[in-house]
């Protein structure tokens, strides 16, 4: 029979696995999607801003042919002039450059999200391994990248050939137009061709994005043993955790048993349940449950109480009601105040009778536990 924790990666990646991979810079990315988005934004911005940029550049070029003699033969003036021309040229390009920069910053949100990893920036000798480099070239990833490169080149050349056949006669006709009109006309044709060429890459994106997501998930898959090991690391070894819980329970039980020594009364079942109560008259609060337990724990509480001369009172319905309604260290519910007060009053009378060596008081009859606190 095959080992369940074998080498086959059949388990989906855990959140910790994905988080650790992100720290190492391993996130799903599509270079084709990044290229497509950048080219499309640039093409669209050229379409809307192109005429303004061309008009500004044409104006700057015309100024260069209209320089006065004084500016040309003055070193200071010509320097200031060309500095101003350079500034004007930059102002024409800045909006376009800012939008492209913003696109580059927002582009990762389309796939994988922002991620900064110092670990991925550290140099690794394995990246310079010739053997691993050859394996990457002739492995599945290398074949896929080769296929994408061939597909991209073929697609662009095919569309470019079609555009060339369509617009070549129009380009040739530019020679018959005035210079300024021909420049604008040529810019319109170029911008339209750029948009069409960029949009054709959507076909490559449709193929590459699903592949990159599939490959990322495949690389992140885990074996059953890896899942078990990760669970142990994050949650702790079950044996160790069980031992720690046992020790905590023993410590808590030890503190609880010490508190029994301070109890005013122990209400019993009489054998299956035992609940130790204390009432601080100076505090004027409700009685507090110091300890509770069933079977062996209940017997231990009774033994400690007997050794410390804590009165034991057998009221089965009240013992069960207190056990199930109140946690150790908490005040009893208000619905049990009256019946517990009757028990405490009997205990105080019993202590007084013992001190005076008088007759024991009668145990209160018909102690009524409210129905909502009664248990089977």
C-alpha positions as a printed Julia matrix, in Angstrom:
376×3 Matrix{Float64}:
   0.0    0.0     0.0
   1.3    3.43   -0.91
   2.41   5.75    1.81
  -0.08   8.53    2.38
   2.72  10.96    2.97
   4.49  10.1    -0.24
   6.25  12.48   -2.59
   3.14  13.3    -4.65
   1.99  16.87   -4.05
  -1.75  16.37   -3.78
  -2.69  18.87   -1.06
  -3.74  22.48   -1.65
  -1.29  25.05   -0.28
  -2.0   26.33    3.21
  -2.17  30.02    4.11
   1.2   29.72    5.83
   2.75  28.16    2.73
   1.49  31.03    0.56
   2.61  33.64    3.12
   6.11  32.13    3.31
   6.29  32.07   -0.51
   5.37  35.76   -0.68
   8.19  36.55    1.76
  10.54  34.85   -0.69
   9.11  36.84   -3.61
   7.2   33.88   -5.06
   3.91  35.3    -6.35
   1.92  34.74   -9.56
   3.08  37.14  -12.25
   2.45  37.39  -16.01
   5.05  39.3   -18.01
   2.67  39.27  -20.97
  -0.04  40.97  -18.88
   2.44  43.6   -17.69
   3.63  44.26  -21.24
   0.09  44.43  -22.6
  -1.12  46.87  -19.93
   1.93  49.14  -20.31
   1.67  49.22  -24.13
  -2.1   49.77  -24.12
  -1.88  52.64  -21.62
   0.96  54.2   -23.61
  -0.98  53.78  -26.87
  -4.19  55.24  -25.44
  -2.34  58.19  -23.9
  -0.6   58.82  -27.23
  -4.01  58.77  -28.88
  -5.33  61.48  -26.55
  -2.15  63.47  -25.89
  -0.25  62.72  -29.09
  -1.53  65.68  -31.11
  -0.72  68.08  -28.29
   2.79  66.65  -27.9
   3.43  66.73  -31.65
   2.07  70.27  -31.91
   4.35  71.4   -29.07
   7.41  69.68  -30.56
   6.68  71.2   -33.99
   6.47  74.62  -32.37
   9.8   74.1   -30.59
  11.42  73.0   -33.86
  10.1   76.1   -35.64
  11.59  78.3   -32.92
  15.03  76.85  -33.59
  14.94  78.23  -37.15
  13.9   81.69  -36.0
  16.74  82.54  -33.61
  17.98  86.08  -33.73
  21.63  86.94  -34.39
  22.01  88.37  -30.87
  20.98  85.06  -29.23
  23.13  82.91  -31.54
  26.34  84.88  -30.91
  25.8   85.32  -27.16
  27.02  82.38  -25.07
  24.88  83.4   -22.1
  21.73  84.0   -24.15
  22.03  80.78  -26.16
  22.53  78.77  -22.95
  19.45  80.32  -21.33
  17.47  79.82  -24.54
  18.29  76.13  -24.91
  17.65  75.55  -21.18
  14.19  77.04  -21.7
  13.63  74.88  -24.8
  14.66  71.79  -22.84
  12.26  72.73  -20.03
   9.41  73.28  -22.49
  10.11  69.9   -24.09
  10.09  68.17  -20.7
   6.77  69.81  -19.79
   5.28  68.29  -22.93
   6.47  64.8   -21.95
   5.91  64.93  -18.16
   2.13  64.14  -18.18
   2.77  61.14  -20.41
   5.68  59.97  -18.22
   3.69  60.43  -14.98
   0.82  58.32  -16.28
   3.21  55.56  -17.36
   4.9   55.68  -13.93
   1.52  55.45  -12.18
   0.62  52.53  -14.43
   3.83  50.73  -13.5
   3.0   51.19   -9.79
  -0.6   50.0   -10.08
   0.05  47.22  -12.6
   1.04  44.57   -9.99
  -2.45  44.85   -8.44
  -3.89  43.07  -11.48
  -2.14  39.83  -10.59
  -0.27  38.9    -7.43
  -0.52  42.29   -5.74
   2.27  44.44   -4.37
   5.08  42.5    -2.77
   8.49  43.6    -1.54
  10.9   40.83   -0.64
  14.47  41.38    0.5
  15.08  37.63    0.32
  14.43  37.55   -3.43
  16.95  40.36   -3.9
  19.77  38.47   -2.21
  22.3   36.86   -4.6
  22.11  33.06   -4.83
  24.85  30.87   -6.25
  22.22  28.49   -7.61
  21.21  31.16  -10.11
  24.69  30.97  -11.64
  24.62  27.19  -11.96
  25.16  26.13  -15.59
  23.43  22.79  -15.04
  20.34  24.39  -13.54
  20.37  26.99  -16.29
  20.35  24.27  -18.96
  17.52  22.48  -17.13
  15.5   25.7   -17.11
  16.13  26.22  -20.83
  15.02  22.74  -21.83
  12.45  22.2   -19.1
   8.71  22.83  -19.3
   9.11  26.5   -18.36
  11.75  27.03  -21.05
   9.54  25.41  -23.69
   6.57  27.55  -22.65
   8.65  30.74  -22.78
   9.96  29.77  -26.23
   6.42  29.1   -27.43
   5.25  32.49  -26.12
   8.18  34.29  -27.77
   7.49  32.63  -31.14
   3.76  33.3   -30.81
   4.35  36.93  -29.86
   6.78  37.53  -32.74
   4.54  35.8   -35.27
   1.47  37.68  -34.09
   3.12  41.09  -34.18
   4.74  40.48  -37.59
   1.45  39.23  -39.01
  -0.54  42.24  -37.81
   2.29  44.63  -38.76
   2.27  43.22  -42.32
  -1.49  43.79  -42.57
  -1.17  47.36  -41.25
   1.72  48.03  -43.63
  -0.38  46.92  -46.62
  -3.3   49.09  -45.47
  -1.47  52.29  -44.59
   1.52  52.27  -46.97
  -0.38  54.08  -49.77
  -1.56  56.65  -47.22
   2.01  57.16  -46.03
   3.17  57.69  -49.58
   0.46  60.32  -50.02
   1.91  62.4   -47.17
   4.48  63.83  -49.6
   1.72  65.77  -51.34
   0.49  67.42  -48.1
   1.82  70.56  -46.4
   4.59  69.8   -43.88
   2.62  70.54  -40.71
  -0.45  68.68  -41.96
   1.71  65.71  -43.03
   3.33  65.55  -39.58
  -0.03  65.41  -37.83
  -1.39  62.94  -40.34
   1.66  60.66  -39.88
   1.32  60.91  -36.08
  -2.35  59.84  -36.3
  -1.44  56.81  -38.44
   1.42  55.79  -36.13
  -0.72  56.12  -32.97
  -3.53  54.07  -34.51
  -1.06  51.36  -35.57
   0.45  51.28  -32.07
  -3.0   50.8   -30.53
  -3.85  47.96  -32.94
  -0.49  46.23  -32.43
  -0.77  46.53  -28.63
  -4.33  45.2   -28.58
  -3.3   42.04  -30.46
  -1.26  41.0   -27.41
  -4.56  40.32  -25.58
  -4.54  36.92  -27.29
  -1.24  36.1   -25.61
  -2.49  37.41  -22.26
  -5.56  35.14  -22.45
  -3.21  32.17  -22.72
  -0.49  33.29  -20.29
  -2.52  34.46  -17.28
  -4.38  31.15  -16.7
  -1.12  29.26  -17.25
   0.77  31.37  -14.7
  -2.01  30.93  -12.12
  -2.07  27.17  -12.75
   1.72  26.93  -12.54
   1.85  28.97   -9.32
  -0.74  26.75   -7.65
   1.05  23.64   -8.91
   4.36  24.87   -7.49
   2.68  25.66   -4.16
   1.01  22.25   -3.8
   2.14  20.23   -0.79
   2.56  16.6     0.14
   0.53  15.14    3.0
   3.7   14.96    5.08
   4.45  18.64    4.49
   0.95  19.54    5.68
   1.43  17.42    8.81
   4.86  18.93    9.51
   3.53  22.46    9.05
   0.61  21.73   11.34
   3.01  20.48   14.0
   5.17  23.59   13.66
   2.26  26.02   13.83
   0.04  24.2    16.34
   2.66  22.19   18.2
   3.1   18.44   18.59
  -0.25  16.92   19.74
   1.53  14.8    22.37
   3.3   17.85   23.79
   0.12  19.91   23.69
  -1.81  17.13   25.42
   0.81  16.91   28.16
   0.77  20.7    28.59
  -3.03  20.71   28.87
  -2.82  17.92   31.45
  -0.25  19.86   33.46
  -2.37  23.01   33.27
  -5.42  21.09   34.47
  -3.43  19.57   37.31
  -2.12  22.99   38.34
  -5.59  24.53   38.13
  -7.05  21.6    40.07
  -4.34  21.98   42.68
  -5.2   25.66   43.19
  -8.88  24.75   43.28
  -8.31  22.14   45.99
  -6.39  24.67   48.08
  -9.37  27.02   47.85
 -11.63  24.3    49.3
  -9.94  24.96   52.68
 -11.55  28.45   52.68
 -15.07  27.25   51.79
 -18.06  27.86   54.05
 -19.99  24.85   52.77
 -19.7   21.96   50.33
 -22.94  21.05   48.57
 -22.97  17.43   47.42
 -25.05  15.03   45.32
 -23.99  13.29   47.67
 -21.53  11.02   45.76
 -21.33  12.18   42.13
 -21.17  15.99   42.51
 -19.47  18.32   44.98
 -19.48  22.14   44.95
 -17.58  24.32   47.42
 -19.03  27.76   48.2
 -17.77  30.79   50.12
 -19.71  33.85   51.18
 -17.86  37.01   52.21
 -20.3   39.01   54.35
 -18.03  42.07   54.37
 -18.03  42.19   50.59
 -21.86  42.06   50.4
 -21.64  40.28   47.09
 -23.02  36.95   45.98
 -21.53  33.65   47.18
 -18.55  32.5    45.1
 -17.99  28.98   43.75
 -14.47  27.99   44.87
 -14.34  24.43   43.51
 -16.46  21.86   41.77
 -16.08  18.34   40.44
 -17.67  14.99   39.73
 -16.9   11.43   40.83
 -13.2   11.2    41.86
 -12.73  14.98   41.92
 -15.9   15.31   43.96
 -14.63  12.7    46.4
 -11.34  14.6    46.71
 -13.21  17.84   47.44
 -15.28  16.09   50.1
 -12.17  14.58   51.71
 -10.37  17.93   51.86
 -13.51  19.6    53.21
 -13.94  16.94   55.9
 -10.33  17.33   56.96
 -10.76  21.12   57.21
 -14.1   20.83   59.12
 -16.02  22.37   56.22
 -19.69  21.34   56.52
 -21.0   18.96   53.83
 -24.64  19.42   52.88
 -26.39  16.92   50.6
 -28.76  18.78   48.25
 -28.59  16.87   44.93
 -30.64  19.29   42.8
 -28.7   22.31   44.08
 -25.32  20.6    43.63
 -26.09  19.81   40.0
 -27.54  23.3    39.38
 -24.43  24.99   40.77
 -22.1   22.64   38.91
 -23.63  23.34   35.49
 -24.46  27.04   35.9
 -21.33  28.47   37.54
 -17.61  28.37   36.71
 -14.88  28.2    39.33
 -14.18  31.67   40.72
 -17.52  33.15   39.58
 -20.47  34.35   41.67
 -23.52  32.12   41.66
 -26.5   33.17   39.47
 -29.1   35.43   41.05
 -31.74  32.75   40.51
 -30.0   30.54   43.08
 -29.52  33.24   45.73
 -32.51  32.24   47.85
 -31.86  28.5    48.03
 -28.1   29.02   48.68
 -28.93  31.58   51.37
 -31.08  28.96   53.13
 -28.19  26.49   53.03
 -25.69  29.07   54.33
 -28.09  30.11   57.1
 -28.33  26.44   58.19
 -24.5   26.15   58.14
 -24.06  29.27   60.29
 -26.66  27.97   62.78
 -24.86  24.62   62.8
 -21.52  26.25   63.67
 -23.11  28.27   66.47
 -24.77  25.13   67.87
 -21.44  23.27   67.81
 -19.71  26.09   69.7
 -22.43  26.2    72.36
 -22.81  22.4    72.39
 -26.51  22.86   71.91
 -28.97  20.94   69.78
 -28.3   20.87   66.06
 -30.66  23.03   63.98
 -33.16  21.39   61.7
 -32.15  21.15   58.07
 -34.44  23.35   55.96
 -37.11  21.37   54.2
 -38.48  21.9    50.7
 -35.43  23.66   49.26
 -36.7   24.82   45.88
 -34.28  25.06   42.98
 -35.82  27.1    40.09
 -36.87  24.98   37.15
 -34.49  26.72   34.74
 -31.54  25.44   36.83
 -32.74  21.88   37.23
 -30.86  19.18   35.31
 -31.57  15.51   34.7
